[in-house]
Each structure stands twice: as structure tokens, then as C-alpha cells.
Amino acid sequence: MIEYVRGILDELTPTQATIECHGVGYLLNISLNTYTALQGKGEARLFVYEAIREDAWVLFGFATKQERELFLLLISVSGVGGNTARTMLSSFSAPELAGLIMDGNEKMLKTVKGLGAKTAQRIIVELRDKVATLGLPTTSMSDSGSAPAVQNSEVYNEAFEALKMLGFPPAPVAKTVKAILKDEPSAPVEKVIKLALKML
């Protein structure tokens, strides 16, 4: 069991981080919140969840133990896999998501791709009490830590690739990202992806 990986942050995209540790590069799937936390860092420590299947060994990485604990609760619910849980943790911060579950806000949960009404209801019923024990503050997180704006085309390309990797079809992704950047030309990539996740 890998508890965490600490080392040089070799590569970072909105959906994946590669951390080199003693000459071995570990590729970890990450949420948008973890991506934001890692930006600008030369070294990083990510808490790990290992998804071991017959055909693959997939690592998920988290900036905090609380985000990992929330992820583990989410995937314990029938119908919620690793990628859906990661998408949920990219659409909302951990405190926001905990608040939605505790408040029984099915409407907002259903805005996540791949999450239907029944699964959203199941998450609320099964996790409402468990989420409360995580001790997460259930307030909205500020965007003040957003990365500085980069060139429009670079943001477009990074957001487009990240959303494709999360399973969205290319045509709607392109249209949505273009529309967001038209309204907010200086938006950083993580904000573009968050907005797109709510629109797609």
C-alpha cells in the first residue's frame, strides 16, 4: 500500500501529475483542486489511492488527506467510480462538495458529468453522516489562489485536453471552452475547466 509519493514534480496537467522519486516517475491522476495546489511547485507530496485491476494499476493523487478521504467515501457508493469521483472533486472543492452532500443538494450534484438522480440521491443518503465526520469546513473556497492568466491559446489547449481525458466528446468541449474564453479571456485554465464541467 502506497501512502504518499514525495519527490520532484516533473510534469503537471489539470488531470495528471508525474512525480519523480528516486529515479522512478509516478503518474498520478489528480483533481483540479490538487492541480491548483501544485502549481508553481518544484517538489510535491501527494497522498495516494491505488486502483488495482486486472488490466491496469492506476494511481490517484491528492494534495490533502481530507480530499483522499472524501474520494474514498465517494467510490464506496455503488455507481461511483474513480473517474466520476475525481470529476466531482474537480467540479467542487472538498469543502463545497461536503457541504452539498450534508445539505442534500441533489440538484447541484447532478450537474457533474455521469451522475444521475439516483446516484446523487444514493450519495446523499449513504454519505451525509460519514462526510460530517471528516471535519471539513463546509464553506465556499475563494478563488484568490488561482494561477495568473496565461495566453488564451495555451489555456484553450490545456483545458480542451483535460476535458477530453475526463471523457467528454471533443466537439462540445471545443464549443464550451471557446464560449467561456470569449466571456472571460483572462481566466486561468483551472477556472475554465471548472466552468466547463458545470456546462457540459
Secondary structure as UniProt FT lines:
FT   STRAND          4..12
FT   STRAND          16..21
FT   TURN            22..23
FT   STRAND          24..29
FT   HELIX           32..38
FT   TURN            39..40
FT   STRAND          43..52
FT   STRAND          57..62
FT   HELIX           65..75
FT   TURN            78..79
FT   HELIX           82..91
FT   HELIX           94..103
FT   HELIX           106..109
FT   TURN            110..111
FT   TURN            113..114
FT   HELIX           117..132
FT   TURN            133..135
FT   TURN            144..145
FT   HELIX           152..165
FT   TURN            166..167
FT   HELIX           170..183
FT   TURN            185..186
FT   HELIX           189..199
//
